[in-house]
Amino acid sequence: MNTSTIEACIVGAGPGGVATALKLSYLGIPSLLIDKAAFPRDKVCGDAISGKVTTLLNRLDPAILERFNARPIQSDVWGIRFVSPDNKNLNIPFKPNYVREATSAPGYVAKRLDFDDFLIGEVKRRANIEFWEGVEVSTYQKQPNGWAVGTKDGRTIHCRMLIAADGAYSAFSRKQAGLAKDPKHYAAAVRAYYKGVAGLDKDNFIELHFIKAITPGYFWIFPLPDGQANVGLGMRSDIMAKRGFNLREELDKLLREHPVLSARFSQAELIGKVKGFGLPLGSKRRSISGDHYMLVGDAGHLVDPLTGEGIGNAFYSGFIAAEQLQQCIMAEDYSAAFLKAYDKRVDRVLGSEMRLSYRLQKMLMYPAIVNLIASIIAGNQKVIEVLSGMYNDFSLREQLARPAFWLKMFLKKKQ
Ligand SMILES: Cc1cc2nc3c(=O)[nH]c(=O)nc-3n(C[C@H](O)[C@H](O)[C@H](O)COP(=O)(O)OP(=O)(O)OC[C@H]3O[C@@H](n4cnc5c(N)ncnc54)[C@H](O)[C@@H]3O)c2cc1C
């Protein structure tokens, strides 16, 4: 590839950058993808992969999903267990009356070390993606027709379109695009790997524990293959600061002192270290494009404000960015005004889900409400079935944030 002036330079080869590069590749548009890490590399994450990701991979090329299913890196997930502040367990399957079949699971858990490396394998199959790994981008300079991107090892790339997919700590997003960190719309979380956690679900239901001391954040246990589990704790940054909350200390305390969790972890063994990382939440609308650039994934603050899910949203934004670049090439227009179409489409696809999640996140501030809702659900099999259907039906999910929905369910329970 002649790197003197190229069409697309993508900085960051996490899910967002890879999704952009793969989608461009299938559209016949070559790109240069750069990551400072050498793969396989770890990324601090809960490792839960939602159906959004597998749906998009399948849409791109069913062979990719077949290759994913053929690798023993993931556990197949069939539902979710919510644990309320008063310790009620609610098991909600992702599909009503499901029959377990590993290759068509509604969700998966795979260590990012393995999953991202799988994605890099897909990148390496594509002749029109040039991939530089172990190369850190250190400078960006605006040019009349694009950007000059400088690397720490002294190379300069001139590109017409810059796609910043360099994650939560994206320098481009902060300095060039001006997206400041807002603690009300930002979270921090810690993650640990454990072996031998007792009481994991036989169908790999992921567990979200809403514990009074940590709401509106939550503690999670996500089952991995080989009897391991991804365990962690996350909370909104402004609330952490207000309470003087230390995530590592709180995690340690929970696993030692919580009446239920301490028993489940009494024989469990920590693998490696407890690690932390930031989550730029999508609960505030921001501008994610400008003259000759687009922000993808965490660089564009697109993490779900309730669940902390960001891989699927990174994928969606990457696909949309690739299609937008195709439009730019056809129209020969890379201006900020033309690129507003990217922001609009991302908002159309992800916006209502983000806003719903934000409303639900705010509800979690009140443990008494969470307990009430949990008791309504636990006592009503019909509601559990409705909630199962919600995983695949967004219009149903929207009802969750409506007090009228819960009032109706409460009255039904009383009858
Ligand atoms: C503790 C925790 C738990 C989470 N749990 C989940 C979960 O269970 N499910 C889920 O869907 N999401 C989860 N998330 C969110 C998820 O991790 C992110 O949303 C997702 O990784 C975003 O992908 P990305 O491609 O935008 O960024 P990243 O995955 O962060 O990738 C960015 C890439 O850019 C590279 N890079 C950075 N700077 C440079 C540079 N200067 N030059 C070159 N390369 C650079 C990095 O090396 C990295 O490979 C969690 C996040 C945290 C912190």
The ligand as a MOL file (V3000), in Angstrom:
LIG
                    3D

  0  0  0     0  0            999 V3000
M  V30 BEGIN CTAB
M  V30 COUNTS 53 58 0 0 0
M  V30 BEGIN ATOM
M  V30 1 C -14.3860 -3.3870 33.4560 0
M  V30 2 C -15.1450 -3.2870 32.1610 0
M  V30 3 C -16.1230 -4.2410 31.8740 0
M  V30 4 C -16.7900 -4.2010 30.6360 0
M  V30 5 N -17.6490 -5.2150 30.3180 0
M  V30 6 C -18.2030 -5.2790 29.1000 0
M  V30 7 C -18.9450 -6.4230 28.6920 0
M  V30 8 O -19.0710 -7.4050 29.4250 0
M  V30 9 N -19.4960 -6.4170 27.4500 0
M  V30 10 C -19.3450 -5.3730 26.6000 0
M  V30 11 O -19.9020 -5.4030 25.4930 0
M  V30 12 N -18.6020 -4.2830 26.9460 0
M  V30 13 C -18.0040 -4.2300 28.1580 0
M  V30 14 N -17.2030 -3.1680 28.4930 0
M  V30 15 C -16.9780 -2.0990 27.4880 0
M  V30 16 C -16.0150 -2.5950 26.3980 0
M  V30 17 O -14.8250 -3.0790 26.9760 0
M  V30 18 C -15.6920 -1.4510 25.4250 0
M  V30 19 O -16.8690 -0.7610 25.1180 0
M  V30 20 C -15.0710 -1.9620 24.1240 0
M  V30 21 O -13.8140 -2.5240 24.3570 0
M  V30 22 C -14.9490 -0.7950 23.1200 0
M  V30 23 O -14.2450 -1.2110 21.9850 0
M  V30 24 P -13.3350 -0.1670 21.1900 0
M  V30 25 O -12.8610 -0.8820 19.9790 0
M  V30 26 O -14.0340 1.1160 21.0520 0
M  V30 27 O -12.1040 0.1350 22.1860 0
M  V30 28 P -11.0000 -0.8410 22.7850 0
M  V30 29 O -11.5090 -2.2150 22.8750 0
M  V30 30 O -10.5210 -0.1800 24.0280 0
M  V30 31 O -9.8340 -0.8290 21.7030 0
M  V30 32 C -9.0410 0.3030 21.5060 0
M  V30 33 C -7.7270 -0.1140 20.8710 0
M  V30 34 O -6.9950 1.0710 20.5490 0
M  V30 35 C -5.6250 0.8500 20.7930 0
M  V30 36 N -4.9820 2.1520 20.9890 0
M  V30 37 C -5.2050 3.0440 21.9780 0
M  V30 38 N -4.4330 4.1170 21.8260 0
M  V30 39 C -3.6940 3.9080 20.7060 0
M  V30 40 C -2.6850 4.6730 20.0310 0
M  V30 41 N -2.2770 5.8710 20.4820 0
M  V30 42 N -2.1210 4.1500 18.9170 0
M  V30 43 C -2.5260 2.9420 18.4460 0
M  V30 44 N -3.4480 2.1820 19.0550 0
M  V30 45 C -4.0450 2.6580 20.1620 0
M  V30 46 C -5.6230 -0.0490 22.0350 0
M  V30 47 O -4.4110 -0.7860 22.1340 0
M  V30 48 C -6.8410 -0.9350 21.7920 0
M  V30 49 O -6.4940 -2.1430 21.1580 0
M  V30 50 C -16.5250 -3.1560 29.7080 0
M  V30 51 C -15.5660 -2.1740 30.0240 0
M  V30 52 C -14.8890 -2.2390 31.2400 0
M  V30 53 C -13.8410 -1.2180 31.5420 0
M  V30 END ATOM
M  V30 BEGIN BOND
M  V30 1 1 1 2
M  V30 2 1 2 3
M  V30 3 2 2 52
M  V30 4 2 3 4
M  V30 5 1 4 5
M  V30 6 1 4 50
M  V30 7 2 5 6
M  V30 8 1 6 7
M  V30 9 1 6 13
M  V30 10 2 7 8
M  V30 11 1 7 9
M  V30 12 1 9 10
M  V30 13 2 10 11
M  V30 14 1 10 12
M  V30 15 2 12 13
M  V30 16 1 13 14
M  V30 17 1 14 15
M  V30 18 1 14 50
M  V30 19 1 15 16
M  V30 20 1 16 17
M  V30 21 1 16 18
M  V30 22 1 18 19
M  V30 23 1 18 20
M  V30 24 1 20 21
M  V30 25 1 20 22
M  V30 26 1 22 23
M  V30 27 1 23 24
M  V30 28 2 24 25
M  V30 29 1 24 26
M  V30 30 1 24 27
M  V30 31 1 27 28
M  V30 32 2 28 29
M  V30 33 1 28 30
M  V30 34 1 28 31
M  V30 35 1 31 32
M  V30 36 1 32 33
M  V30 37 1 33 34
M  V30 38 1 33 48
M  V30 39 1 34 35
M  V30 40 1 35 36
M  V30 41 1 35 46
M  V30 42 1 36 37
M  V30 43 1 36 45
M  V30 44 2 37 38
M  V30 45 1 38 39
M  V30 46 1 39 40
M  V30 47 2 39 45
M  V30 48 1 40 41
M  V30 49 2 40 42
M  V30 50 1 42 43
M  V30 51 2 43 44
M  V30 52 1 44 45
M  V30 53 1 46 47
M  V30 54 1 46 48
M  V30 55 1 48 49
M  V30 56 2 50 51
M  V30 57 1 51 52
M  V30 58 1 52 53
M  V30 END BOND
M  V30 END CTAB
M  END
